[in-house]
Each structure stands twice: as structure tokens, then as C-alpha cells.
Amino acid sequence: MESGDWRYFKPFFLYLPAGLGLLIWASAHASMSSWMGGGLFLAGMISWTLLEYGIHRGLFHFPARSPRMKSFVYAAHLAHHENPTDIRHIFAGLSTSIPVSVVWFLLFWALLRQWSSAAVVLTGSWAGYLCYEFIHYSIHFRAPRTRWMRYLKRYHLLHHYQDETTRFGVTTPVIDWLLGTYRPVSAGASLRAQPD
């Protein structure tokens, strides 16, 4: 399977135009300053890092007991650990990301009590989500060009090949650090699958 097969990039084709449309709608229907809009957008991006960590640690590495839940966890994430370079397991499907987006939007609306503000926060979280998808894809399919991307690649691959109970952050290790699952990246650690 080609890593450049465009059908796997559906999140970008949906959330980029939808996010731009939501931002245009929100700016036309809300009376908020640029600073307020920028702050809400940034809050959305930060909220994504919390969601990314929570889903990765709490759901994707959930110690399932029932066969049905084991099957769900495997399909949702553990298949990716089994074959990290299979593009079919890199991106979240729209059948997952759309319901998560709806719940996330309703949560923002319940907190902010204003549709336009919730829409701006949601677009910020979509921006964070698309950064996550791009970084995760790049980690597994591209040679890193910057020091930060080399660090993130090493950090994530250590999660895959050294310790699946730590290093849940893909876009940033900050939440790992805050919640006690951060481990330093040592230069000598193996980034290859260990034999059974």
C-alpha cells in the first residue's frame, strides 16, 4: 500500500474547508475581538493535546477483558502498534473523528454558552488534530527535517518499541510530563521491534 494514497488523507479534505467555513461564519455572527478569537482558537489547540493524550492512553491502551472490547481496542489502535508502517492504521477514520468533533463542540458550547465561540474553539481543536495527523504520518513515513521532528519521531517510536505504557503524546510530550508518563529520550535506546 502506498504511503501517499490520498484516500487516507480524508481528515484534511474535510476539516480544512470545514474549519475555514466555521471561522468565517463565527466572525460574521459574533462580536468578538481578534484577540478573543485568537485566544479561543489557541484554547482549542491546547484542548486537542488533552484529548489526544486521553484517547491514546485511556482508550487505545485500555486493558480490555471482553472479546468485543479487545477487538475494538485492536482495530482502533493496537493494529497500528503491530504494523506501524501500514497507512491504514495511521489516520483516524471519519467515522471516529466526526462523532468526537460533535461531542467536543457540544462540550465547548455547554462551557461557553455561545455557538460562535464554541465554533472557534472547535476549529482550534481541528487545527491541533490535523497537526497531530500530519506529525503522526511524518513520524512513520518521512525523514524528519528539523530537530523538533527528530525528537518527536524518536519519542513516539520509543512508545512503540520500548515502553507502550509511557510517552502517549504524539504532538508534544508536555501532557506526558504533567501526568507522569514522560520518559526522557536517550540516544542509545532501540527504535526497532524487539524479538519475542
C-alpha positions as CSV (number, residue, x, y, z in Angstrom):
1,M,0.0,0.0,0.0
2,E,1.4,3.4,-1.0
3,S,2.0,5.8,1.8
4,G,0.9,8.6,-0.5
5,D,-2.5,7.0,-1.2
6,W,-4.8,10.1,-1.0
7,R,-7.9,8.3,0.3
8,Y,-6.3,8.0,3.7
9,F,-6.0,11.8,4.0
10,K,-9.7,12.4,4.2
11,P,-9.4,14.3,7.5
12,F,-7.5,17.1,5.7
13,F,-10.1,17.3,2.9
14,L,-12.9,17.6,5.5
15,Y,-11.6,19.6,8.4
16,L,-9.6,22.3,6.5
17,P,-12.5,23.6,4.5
18,A,-15.0,23.0,7.3
19,G,-12.7,24.8,9.8
20,L,-12.3,27.8,7.4
21,G,-16.1,27.9,6.9
22,L,-16.7,27.8,10.6
23,L,-14.2,30.6,11.2
24,I,-15.9,32.8,8.5
25,W,-19.3,32.0,9.9
26,A,-18.2,32.8,13.5
27,S,-16.5,36.0,12.5
28,A,-19.7,37.1,10.6
29,H,-22.1,36.2,13.5
30,A,-20.1,37.2,16.6
31,S,-18.9,40.3,18.1
32,M,-15.5,39.2,19.4
33,S,-12.2,40.9,19.1
34,S,-9.3,39.4,17.2
35,W,-7.6,38.8,20.5
36,M,-10.6,36.9,21.8
37,G,-10.9,34.9,18.6
38,G,-7.2,34.1,18.7
39,G,-7.4,33.1,22.3
40,L,-10.3,30.8,21.7
41,F,-8.6,29.2,18.7
42,L,-5.4,28.6,20.9
43,A,-7.6,27.2,23.6
44,G,-9.0,24.7,21.1
45,M,-5.5,23.7,20.0
46,I,-4.5,23.2,23.6
47,S,-7.7,21.2,24.2
48,W,-6.6,18.9,21.4
49,T,-3.4,17.9,23.2
50,L,-5.5,16.9,26.2
51,L,-7.9,14.9,24.0
52,E,-5.0,13.3,22.1
53,Y,-3.4,12.1,25.4
54,G,-6.7,11.0,26.9
55,I,-7.8,9.0,23.9
56,H,-4.3,7.5,23.4
57,R,-3.8,6.5,27.0
58,G,-7.3,5.9,28.2
59,L,-8.9,4.3,25.2
60,F,-6.3,3.0,22.8
61,H,-4.2,1.3,25.6
62,F,-7.2,0.3,27.7
63,P,-6.6,-3.2,29.2
64,A,-9.7,-4.8,27.7
65,R,-11.1,-8.0,29.1
66,S,-14.1,-8.9,26.9
67,P,-13.5,-10.2,23.4
68,R,-15.6,-7.4,21.9
69,M,-13.7,-4.7,23.7
70,K,-10.3,-6.4,22.8
71,S,-11.4,-6.4,19.2
72,F,-12.3,-2.7,19.4
73,V,-9.0,-1.7,21.0
74,Y,-7.1,-3.8,18.5
75,A,-8.9,-2.2,15.5
76,A,-8.7,1.3,17.0
77,H,-5.0,1.3,17.8
78,L,-3.2,-1.9,18.6
79,A,-3.1,-2.9,14.9
80,H,-1.0,0.2,14.4
81,H,1.4,-1.0,17.1
82,E,1.6,-4.3,15.4
83,N,2.4,-2.8,12.0
84,P,3.4,0.9,12.4
85,T,4.1,1.5,8.7
86,D,0.7,0.3,7.5
87,I,-1.0,3.5,6.4
88,R,-4.4,2.0,7.0
89,H,-3.7,2.4,10.7
90,I,-2.2,5.8,10.8
91,F,-5.2,8.2,10.4
92,A,-8.3,8.2,12.5
93,G,-11.3,7.4,10.3
94,L,-14.1,10.0,9.8
95,S,-16.4,7.6,11.5
96,T,-14.4,8.2,14.6
97,S,-13.4,11.8,14.3
98,I,-16.8,13.2,13.3
99,P,-18.6,11.9,16.5
100,V,-15.7,13.1,18.6
101,S,-16.0,16.5,17.0
102,V,-19.7,16.7,17.7
103,V,-19.2,15.8,21.4
104,W,-16.3,18.2,21.7
105,F,-18.3,21.0,20.1
106,L,-21.3,20.4,22.5
107,L,-18.9,20.4,25.4
108,F,-17.4,23.8,24.2
109,W,-20.9,25.2,23.7
110,A,-22.0,24.0,27.2
111,L,-19.0,25.7,28.7
112,L,-19.1,28.9,26.7
113,R,-22.9,29.2,26.0
114,Q,-22.2,30.9,22.7
115,W,-22.3,29.0,19.3
116,S,-19.8,31.2,17.6
117,S,-17.2,31.0,20.5
118,A,-17.7,27.2,20.6
119,A,-17.1,27.1,16.8
120,V,-13.8,29.0,17.1
121,V,-12.6,26.7,19.8
122,L,-13.6,23.7,17.7
123,T,-11.7,24.9,14.7
124,G,-8.7,25.3,17.0
125,S,-9.0,21.7,18.1
126,W,-9.4,20.7,14.5
127,A,-6.1,22.5,13.8
128,G,-4.5,20.6,16.6
129,Y,-6.0,17.4,15.3
130,L,-4.7,18.0,11.8
131,C,-1.2,18.8,13.2
132,Y,-1.4,15.5,15.1
133,E,-2.3,13.6,11.9
134,F,0.5,15.3,9.9
135,I,3.1,14.7,12.6
136,H,2.0,11.1,13.1
137,Y,2.1,10.4,9.4
138,S,5.5,12.1,9.2
139,I,6.9,10.1,12.0
140,H,6.1,6.8,10.3
141,F,6.7,7.8,6.6
142,R,9.0,10.8,6.3
143,A,12.6,11.6,7.2
144,P,12.5,14.4,9.8
145,R,14.0,17.7,8.7
146,T,14.0,19.6,12.0
147,R,15.4,18.9,15.4
148,W,11.9,19.0,16.9
149,M,10.6,16.5,14.4
150,R,13.6,14.2,15.0
151,Y,12.8,14.5,18.7
152,L,9.1,13.7,18.2
153,K,9.9,10.8,16.0
154,R,12.3,9.3,18.5
155,Y,9.9,10.0,21.3
156,H,7.0,8.3,19.6
157,L,9.0,5.3,18.3
158,L,10.2,4.7,21.9
159,H,6.5,4.4,22.8
160,H,6.1,1.8,20.1
161,Y,9.3,-0.2,20.6
162,Q,10.4,0.3,24.2
163,D,7.5,1.0,26.5
164,E,3.8,1.2,25.5
165,T,2.9,2.4,29.0
166,T,4.6,5.8,28.6
167,R,5.1,8.6,26.0
168,F,1.5,8.9,24.9
169,G,1.9,12.4,23.4
170,V,2.5,12.5,19.7
171,T,2.4,16.2,19.1
172,T,4.0,17.2,22.3
173,P,5.4,15.5,25.5
174,V,4.0,18.2,27.7
175,I,0.9,16.3,28.9
176,D,3.1,13.2,29.5
177,W,5.3,15.4,31.7
178,L,2.3,16.8,33.6
179,L,0.7,13.4,34.1
180,G,3.8,11.3,35.0
181,T,4.1,9.3,31.8
182,Y,7.0,11.3,30.3
183,R,10.3,9.5,29.9
184,P,13.5,11.2,28.6
185,V,14.7,10.3,25.1
186,S,18.0,8.6,25.4
187,A,20.3,8.4,22.4
188,G,21.1,4.7,22.8
189,A,17.6,3.4,23.1
190,S,16.5,0.9,20.4
191,L,13.9,2.1,17.9
192,R,13.3,-1.3,16.4
193,A,10.8,-4.0,17.3
194,Q,12.1,-6.3,20.0
195,P,12.1,-10.1,19.2
196,D,9.6,-12.1,21.3
